[in-house]
Amino acid sequence: MTTSHKYGYEGNWKFQVENVCDGYHPGFVHRSAFNTVRKFDGSFENRAVDVAVRPGGYTRGYPEGHGTLEAGAPLESGGIDSVVRQAYNDKLKELYGEEGAAEVLTNRQFLIFPNLVIFDFNIRVIQPISHDQTEVYSYPLMIDDAHDDINSNRMLDAQTRVGTAGILPADNML
């Protein structure tokens, strides 16, 4: 198991839960992150984080408060050698078929209510401390037996985008 990244904020835990399935907030809340990406063009090679709103995305709600945010597009994976990426895609097709592989590669966030999130290459646990104090634990997900480039890309995503020191979490805590 990978060690978690932990951060906290002064606010109700439900803000993080809502954030998971809210596809409208990035263009406003993460504006500073998108501006940073534009200013330092080429510094964020592992994922396209400069797209505030993605066409074709939608939210799904399920009984008991569970939900998804689906971008309708594959996860970006720049910085991975094309041969390595193709071998990875081929293995997914072998394991899950053409349609299943496409589903695996689709950008989505799952909320397992009340406080568990499967977020791209991470698992997040949202822990209420009190009505106005919350801690968030983010666990980068690595794949056993995957090429080092795949797991390096996943860790780079955690470090630059969604992990404790990434450019997105600070915006969500304000």
Sine and cosine of phi, psi and omega as CSV:
sin_phi,cos_phi,sin_psi,cos_psi,sin_omega,cos_omega
0.00,0.00,0.70,-0.72,0.03,-1.00
-0.96,0.27,0.56,-0.83,0.07,-1.00
-0.93,0.37,0.59,-0.81,-0.04,-1.00
-0.99,0.11,0.41,-0.91,0.23,-0.97
-0.99,-0.13,0.73,-0.69,-0.05,-1.00
-0.84,-0.54,0.70,-0.72,0.15,-0.99
-0.56,-0.83,0.33,-0.94,-0.01,-1.00
-0.74,-0.68,0.24,-0.97,0.06,-1.00
-0.45,-0.89,0.35,-0.94,0.06,-1.00
-1.00,0.01,0.98,-0.18,-0.01,-1.00
0.17,-0.99,0.25,-0.97,-0.02,-1.00
-0.95,0.31,0.59,-0.81,-0.02,-1.00
-0.87,0.49,-0.43,0.90,-0.06,-1.00
-0.92,0.38,-0.35,0.94,0.07,-1.00
-0.88,0.47,-0.68,0.73,0.02,-1.00
-0.92,0.39,-0.63,0.77,0.00,-1.00
-0.89,0.45,-0.72,0.69,0.03,-1.00
-0.89,0.46,-0.64,0.77,-0.02,-1.00
-0.83,0.55,-0.58,0.81,-0.06,-1.00
-0.87,0.50,-0.63,0.78,-0.09,-1.00
-0.96,-0.28,0.13,0.99,-0.01,-1.00
-0.99,-0.13,0.97,-0.25,0.00,-1.00
-0.99,0.10,-0.05,1.00,-0.05,-1.00
-1.00,-0.01,-0.42,0.91,-0.15,-0.99
-0.95,0.31,-0.47,0.88,-0.12,-0.99
-0.82,0.57,-0.66,0.75,-0.02,-1.00
-0.89,0.46,-0.39,0.92,-0.01,-1.00
-0.97,-0.23,-0.82,0.57,-0.10,-1.00
-0.93,0.38,-0.61,0.79,-0.08,-1.00
-0.98,-0.18,0.33,0.95,0.00,-1.00
-0.82,0.57,-0.67,0.74,-0.01,-1.00
-0.90,0.44,-0.59,0.80,0.04,-1.00
-0.90,0.43,-0.70,0.72,0.01,-1.00
-0.91,0.42,-0.61,0.79,0.06,-1.00
-0.90,0.43,-0.62,0.79,0.05,-1.00
-0.89,0.45,-0.69,0.73,0.02,-1.00
-0.87,0.49,-0.69,0.72,0.01,-1.00
-0.91,0.42,-0.64,0.77,-0.03,-1.00
-0.91,0.41,-0.63,0.78,-0.03,-1.00
-0.95,-0.33,0.77,0.64,-0.04,-1.00
-0.75,0.66,0.78,-0.63,0.01,-1.00
1.00,-0.10,-0.19,0.98,-0.02,-1.00
-0.99,0.16,-0.40,0.91,-0.04,-1.00
-0.93,-0.36,0.98,0.20,-0.15,-0.99
-1.00,0.07,-0.31,0.95,-0.15,-0.99
-0.99,0.15,-0.46,0.89,-0.05,-1.00
-0.59,-0.81,0.52,-0.86,0.11,-0.99
-0.99,0.15,0.97,-0.23,-0.02,-1.00
-0.94,-0.33,0.19,0.98,-0.04,-1.00
-0.99,-0.17,0.20,0.98,-0.02,-1.00
-0.96,-0.28,0.97,-0.26,-0.09,-1.00
-0.94,0.33,-0.64,0.77,-0.01,-1.00
-0.75,-0.66,0.79,-0.61,-0.02,-1.00
-0.98,-0.22,0.74,-0.67,0.02,-1.00
-0.92,0.40,0.55,-0.84,0.10,-0.99
0.99,0.10,0.11,0.99,0.00,-1.00
-0.99,0.11,0.34,-0.94,0.02,-1.00
-0.33,-0.94,0.30,-0.95,0.05,-1.00
-0.92,-0.38,0.62,-0.79,0.08,-1.00
-0.84,-0.54,0.70,-0.71,0.10,-1.00
-0.96,-0.29,0.58,-0.81,0.00,-1.00
-0.80,-0.60,0.27,-0.96,0.03,-1.00
-0.83,0.56,0.44,-0.90,0.06,-1.00
0.93,0.36,0.26,0.96,0.10,-1.00
1.00,-0.05,-0.04,1.00,0.01,-1.00
-0.95,0.32,0.36,-0.93,0.01,-1.00
-0.17,-0.98,0.16,-0.99,0.06,-1.00
-0.70,-0.71,0.42,-0.91,0.22,-0.97
-0.85,-0.53,0.89,-0.46,-0.09,-1.00
-0.88,-0.48,0.81,-0.59,-0.08,-1.00
-0.99,0.12,-0.22,0.97,0.01,-1.00
0.94,0.33,0.27,0.96,0.00,-1.00
-0.62,-0.78,0.44,-0.90,0.03,-1.00
-0.91,0.42,0.45,-0.90,0.14,-0.99
-0.88,0.47,0.67,-0.74,0.06,-1.00
-0.96,0.29,0.50,-0.87,-0.03,-1.00
-0.50,-0.87,0.71,0.70,0.07,-1.00
-0.87,0.49,0.39,-0.92,0.02,-1.00
1.00,0.05,0.01,1.00,0.06,-1.00
-0.96,-0.29,0.79,-0.62,0.02,-1.00
-0.78,0.62,0.68,-0.74,-0.07,-1.00
-0.87,0.49,-0.55,0.83,0.03,-1.00
-0.93,0.38,-0.68,0.74,0.04,-1.00
-0.90,0.43,-0.70,0.71,0.00,-1.00
-0.88,0.48,-0.69,0.73,-0.01,-1.00
-0.91,0.42,-0.66,0.75,0.03,-1.00
-0.88,0.47,-0.65,0.76,0.04,-1.00
-0.89,0.45,-0.75,0.67,0.03,-1.00
-0.87,0.49,-0.67,0.74,0.02,-1.00
-0.88,0.47,-0.65,0.76,0.02,-1.00
-0.90,0.43,-0.65,0.76,0.05,-1.00
-0.88,0.47,-0.66,0.75,0.02,-1.00
-0.91,0.42,-0.63,0.78,0.04,-1.00
-0.88,0.47,-0.68,0.74,-0.05,-1.00
-0.98,0.22,-0.61,0.79,-0.18,-0.98
-0.83,-0.55,0.00,1.00,-0.07,-1.00
0.98,0.19,0.17,-0.99,-0.05,-1.00
-0.86,0.51,-0.76,0.65,-0.03,-1.00
-0.92,0.38,-0.67,0.75,0.01,-1.00
-0.90,0.44,-0.64,0.77,0.03,-1.00
-0.90,0.44,-0.66,0.75,0.03,-1.00
-0.88,0.47,-0.62,0.78,0.04,-1.00
-0.91,0.41,-0.66,0.75,0.00,-1.00
-0.88,0.47,-0.61,0.79,-0.08,-1.00
-1.00,0.07,-0.04,1.00,-0.02,-1.00
-0.98,0.18,0.68,-0.73,-0.02,-1.00
-0.95,0.31,0.90,-0.44,0.04,-1.00
-0.41,-0.91,0.38,-0.92,0.08,-1.00
-0.85,-0.53,0.72,-0.70,0.03,-1.00
-0.94,-0.35,0.76,-0.65,0.13,-0.99
-0.96,-0.26,0.87,-0.50,0.14,-0.99
-0.97,-0.25,0.99,-0.15,-0.14,-0.99
-0.89,0.45,0.69,-0.72,0.31,0.95
-0.99,-0.15,-0.35,0.94,-0.22,-0.98
-0.58,-0.82,0.36,0.93,0.00,-1.00
-0.91,-0.43,0.76,-0.65,-0.04,-1.00
-0.78,-0.62,0.77,-0.64,0.18,-0.98
-0.98,-0.20,0.93,-0.36,-0.23,-0.97
-0.83,-0.56,0.98,-0.18,0.01,-1.00
0.78,0.63,-0.96,-0.28,-0.05,-1.00
-0.96,-0.26,0.45,0.90,-0.09,-1.00
-0.64,-0.77,0.41,-0.91,0.25,-0.97
-0.91,-0.41,0.75,-0.66,0.05,-1.00
-0.90,-0.43,0.67,-0.74,0.13,-0.99
-0.89,-0.46,0.86,-0.51,-0.01,-1.00
-0.99,-0.15,0.89,-0.45,-0.11,-0.99
-0.91,-0.41,0.95,-0.32,0.10,-1.00
-0.92,0.39,0.73,-0.69,0.07,-1.00
-0.98,-0.20,-0.67,0.75,0.10,-0.99
-0.43,-0.90,-0.09,-1.00,-0.04,-1.00
-0.89,0.45,-0.35,0.94,-0.04,-1.00
-0.76,-0.65,0.36,0.93,0.05,-1.00
-0.70,-0.71,0.76,-0.65,-0.04,-1.00
-0.68,-0.74,0.62,-0.78,0.16,-0.99
-0.90,-0.43,0.58,-0.82,0.02,-1.00
-0.81,-0.58,0.76,-0.65,0.05,-1.00
-0.93,-0.37,0.82,-0.57,-0.03,-1.00
-0.89,-0.46,0.84,-0.54,-0.03,-1.00
-0.93,-0.36,0.95,-0.32,0.07,-1.00
-0.89,0.46,0.66,-0.75,-0.03,-1.00
-0.98,-0.18,0.84,-0.54,0.08,-1.00
-0.96,-0.30,0.37,-0.93,-0.02,-1.00
-0.94,-0.35,0.86,-0.51,0.07,-1.00
-0.84,0.54,0.67,-0.74,0.08,-1.00
0.91,0.41,0.19,0.98,0.08,-1.00
-0.99,0.15,0.39,-0.92,0.06,-1.00
-0.85,0.53,0.57,-0.82,-0.01,-1.00
-0.82,0.57,-0.55,0.84,0.01,-1.00
-0.88,0.47,-0.59,0.80,0.00,-1.00
-0.91,0.41,-0.77,0.63,-0.03,-1.00
-0.94,0.33,-0.56,0.83,0.07,-1.00
-0.89,0.46,-0.64,0.77,0.02,-1.00
-0.90,0.43,-0.65,0.76,0.02,-1.00
-0.91,0.42,-0.67,0.74,0.02,-1.00
-0.93,0.37,-0.63,0.78,0.05,-1.00
-0.88,0.48,-0.61,0.79,0.06,-1.00
-0.88,0.48,-0.69,0.72,0.02,-1.00
-0.90,0.43,-0.62,0.78,-0.05,-1.00
-0.96,0.27,-0.61,0.79,-0.13,-0.99
-0.98,-0.19,-0.40,0.92,-0.13,-0.99
-0.90,-0.44,-0.87,0.49,-0.20,-0.98
-0.92,-0.38,-0.11,0.99,0.01,-1.00
-0.98,0.19,-0.05,-1.00,-0.07,-1.00
-0.80,0.60,-0.67,0.74,-0.02,-1.00
-0.99,-0.13,0.14,0.99,0.00,-1.00
-0.94,0.33,0.14,-0.99,-0.09,-1.00
-1.00,0.09,-0.15,0.99,-0.03,-1.00
-0.99,-0.16,-0.65,0.76,-0.11,-0.99
-0.86,0.52,-0.61,0.79,-0.02,-1.00
-0.86,0.51,-0.62,0.79,0.02,-1.00
-0.88,0.48,-0.58,0.82,-0.06,-1.00
-0.98,0.22,-0.16,0.99,-0.04,-1.00
-0.99,-0.14,-0.10,1.00,-0.04,-1.00
-0.99,0.17,0.00,0.00,0.00,0.00
